[in-house]
Amino acid sequence: MKLSDRLELVISFVEPGGTAADVGTDHGYVPIELAGRGIVSKAVAMDVREGPLSRAREHIRERGLSDRIETRLSDGVAALRAGEADTVIAAGMGGELIIHILSEGKHLWQSVKHWILSPQSEQARVREWLGANGFRIRRESMICEDGKYYVVMDAVRGAMEGLTAAETEYGPCLLRDRDPVLRGWLQREEQVTGRILESLQGQDGGGAAARRQELEKKRTEIWRLLADWQEARGGPCETEDTRRTFRAKNRKEGNS
């Protein structure tokens, strides 16, 4: 079985030697690979729908892993008991759903060591919720697959210092580690934001002015991040707008 690069990244976040539960398992590919490769000793594959769970059972039987992977009909982690999993995986779903799963899984907060999260939307909301509820993001990584960008987080219990607006939006670990995929995503976002701003030129009704202000603020922040990134690397900035911003920053500081 060949997994997508996104799921391979998710699996790479699971620490060897423990047990895992996969929420919204769909076809059961993640727990199958975790158990089949010997990364975990046991796994629980959970889904809220019987159809996907039935397909997961079939795939598990085909791989001869029925003694190591249990399938369980569950709304989020409702059917998971404390101590059954060292790691809980919630990937391939929206950020609000992940927040709901975490909130409803309060009975697991102390026993689960790692929450491997890959929200497909509202990543900033997830980071904000984690910080407000006694979790810290230990590790993050980003991947681009088929033109789409995905983030994977490892959240553990513990205090997380107040995140800046940029860290909440783009990821504290991704920014700290200067993740190269994040840099590519920021460059794309800068271009997309610029095109939207161009399309809004001359429009004043329907909240267009407020929208332009919001987008200008976003683009300015992206310029700042990319300029700082390039300054740290000692290399040239790659977009014309970022070049202008970077030169203006140097002039303001009295550099040539």
C-alpha positions in Angstrom: 0.0 0.0 0.0 1.4 3.4 -1.0 0.3 6.2 1.2 0.1 9.9 0.1 2.9 12.1 1.2 0.5 13.8 3.6 -0.3 10.6 5.4 3.3 9.6 5.4 4.0 12.9 7.2 1.3 12.2 9.7 2.7 8.7 10.4 6.2 10.2 10.9 4.9 12.2 13.8 3.9 9.1 15.8 6.6 8.1 18.3 7.5 4.4 18.1 6.6 1.8 20.8 3.2 3.0 22.0 -0.4 2.6 21.0 -2.5 4.8 18.8 -6.1 5.7 17.9 -7.0 7.1 14.5 -10.2 9.3 14.6 -12.1 9.4 11.3 -10.0 6.5 10.0 -11.9 6.2 6.7 -10.2 3.2 5.0 -8.0 2.5 8.0 -4.7 3.2 6.1 -3.0 5.1 8.9 -3.4 2.5 11.7 -2.7 -0.3 9.2 0.7 1.3 8.3 1.5 2.1 11.9 0.9 -1.5 13.0 2.2 -3.1 9.9 5.5 -1.2 10.1 5.8 -2.0 13.8 5.6 1.7 14.9 2.9 0.9 17.4 2.0 -2.4 19.1 -1.8 -1.8 18.9 -4.1 0.6 17.3 -7.8 1.6 17.4 -9.4 2.7 14.1 -12.5 4.8 14.8 -15.1 6.4 12.5 -18.6 7.8 13.1 -19.9 6.0 10.0 -20.3 2.3 9.6 -19.5 2.3 5.9 -15.9 3.6 6.2 -15.4 1.4 9.2 -16.5 -1.7 7.3 -14.0 -0.9 4.6 -11.3 -0.4 7.2 -12.1 -3.9 8.7 -11.7 -5.4 5.3 -8.3 -3.8 4.7 -7.2 -4.8 8.2 -8.1 -8.4 7.5 -6.3 -8.4 4.2 -3.1 -7.3 5.9 -3.5 -9.9 8.7 -3.6 -7.2 11.4 -7.0 -8.0 13.0 -5.2 -9.0 16.2 -3.5 -5.7 16.5 -6.0 -3.2 15.2 -9.5 -2.9 16.7 -12.2 -1.0 14.8 -14.7 1.0 16.8 -17.8 3.0 15.8 -17.3 6.3 17.6 -18.3 10.0 17.4 -14.9 11.5 17.7 -13.1 9.9 20.7 -16.3 9.2 22.7 -15.7 5.5 22.5 -12.1 5.7 23.5 -11.2 5.0 27.1 -8.4 6.6 29.1 -5.2 4.6 28.8 -6.1 2.9 25.5 -3.9 5.1 23.3 -0.7 7.0 23.9 -1.3 8.9 20.6 -4.5 10.2 19.1 -4.5 11.1 15.4 -7.1 13.5 13.9 -6.2 14.3 10.3 -8.0 15.2 7.1 -10.9 17.2 8.7 -11.7 20.8 9.4 -10.3 22.8 12.2 -13.6 23.3 14.0 -14.3 19.5 14.0 -10.8 18.9 15.5 -11.6 21.4 18.2 -14.9 19.7 18.8 -13.1 16.3 19.1 -10.5 17.7 21.5 -13.2 19.4 23.6 -15.3 16.2 23.8 -12.2 14.2 24.6 -11.5 15.9 27.9 -11.5 12.5 29.6 -8.3 11.7 27.7 -6.4 14.8 28.2 -4.1 13.4 30.9 -3.6 9.9 29.5 -2.9 10.8 25.8 0.7 11.9 25.4 0.5 13.2 21.9 -2.3 14.6 19.7 -1.3 14.5 16.1 -3.5 17.0 14.3 -3.8 17.9 10.7 -6.6 20.4 10.2 -7.5 21.1 6.6 -8.9 24.5 7.5 -8.9 27.1 10.3 -5.4 26.1 11.5 -5.2 29.5 13.4 -8.3 28.6 15.4 -6.9 25.3 16.3 -3.6 26.9 17.6 -5.6 29.5 19.5 -7.8 26.8 21.1 -4.8 24.7 22.1 -3.1 27.6 23.8 -6.2 28.5 25.7 -6.8 25.0 26.9 -3.5 23.9 28.4 -1.8 22.5 25.3 1.4 23.4 23.6 2.5 22.7 20.1 5.7 20.7 20.3 6.3 20.3 16.6 4.8 21.3 13.3 5.6 20.5 9.7 4.0 21.5 6.3 3.8 19.7 3.0 2.5 20.6 -0.4 0.8 17.7 -2.3 -1.0 18.1 -5.6 -0.9 21.9 -5.2 -2.5 21.8 -1.8 -0.8 22.7 1.5 -1.2 20.7 4.6 0.0 21.3 8.2 0.7 18.5 10.8 1.0 19.4 14.5 2.1 17.5 17.5 0.2 18.9 20.5 1.0 17.9 24.1 -0.2 19.0 27.5 1.7 22.0 28.9 1.7 25.7 28.9 2.3 27.5 25.6 3.5 31.1 25.8 1.1 33.6 24.2 1.4 33.4 20.5 1.8 36.5 18.3 -0.7 37.1 15.6 1.8 35.8 13.0 2.5 32.6 15.1 -1.2 31.9 15.5 -1.8 32.3 11.8 1.3 30.6 10.4 2.5 28.3 13.1 5.1 29.1 15.9 7.3 26.1 15.0 7.0 26.6 11.3 8.2 30.2 11.7 10.8 29.3 14.2 12.2 26.6 12.0 11.8 28.6 8.8 10.0 25.7 7.2 10.7 25.9 3.5 7.2 24.7 2.5 5.7 27.5 4.6 7.9 30.0 2.8 6.5 28.8 -0.6 3.0 29.0 0.8 3.6 32.6 2.0 4.9 33.6 -1.4 1.8 32.1 -3.1 -0.4 33.9 -0.5 1.3 37.2 -1.2 0.6 36.8 -5.0 -3.0 35.8 -4.4 -3.6 38.7 -2.0 -2.1 41.1 -4.5 -4.4 39.9 -7.3 -7.5 40.3 -5.1 -6.4 43.8 -4.1 -6.0 44.7 -7.8 -9.6 43.4 -8.5 -10.9 45.6 -5.6 -9.4 48.8 -6.9 -12.0 51.5 -7.5 -14.7 49.6 -5.6 -16.1 51.3 -2.5 -19.5 49.7 -1.8 -20.4 46.4 -0.2 -17.5 46.5 2.4 -14.8 46.7 -0.3 -12.9 49.4 1.6 -12.8 47.3 4.8 -11.8 44.2 2.7 -9.0 46.1 1.1 -7.7 47.2 4.5 -7.8 43.7 5.8 -5.9 42.4 2.7 -3.3 45.2 2.9 -2.6 44.3 6.5 -2.2 40.6 5.6 0.1 41.4 2.7 2.2 43.7 4.7 2.7 41.0 7.4 3.6 38.5 4.7 6.2 41.0 3.3 7.6 41.4 6.7 8.0 37.7 7.3 9.5 37.0 3.9 11.9 40.0 4.2 13.0 38.9 7.7 13.4 35.3 6.3 15.6 36.5 3.5 17.6 38.8 5.7 18.4 35.9 8.0 19.5 33.8 5.0 21.5 36.6 3.5 19.9 36.1 0.1 17.7 38.1 -2.3 14.0 38.4 -1.9 12.0 36.6 -4.6 9.0 38.7 -5.2 9.1 42.3 -6.4 6.9 43.5 -3.7 9.1 41.9 -1.0 12.1 43.4 -2.7 10.6 46.9 -2.4 9.7 46.3 1.2 13.1 44.9 2.1 14.9 47.9 0.4 12.6 50.3 2.2 13.4 48.6 5.5 17.1 49.0 4.9 16.7 52.7 3.9 14.8 53.3 7.1 17.6 51.8 9.2 20.1 53.9 7.4 21.7 51.1 5.3 22.9 51.7 1.8 
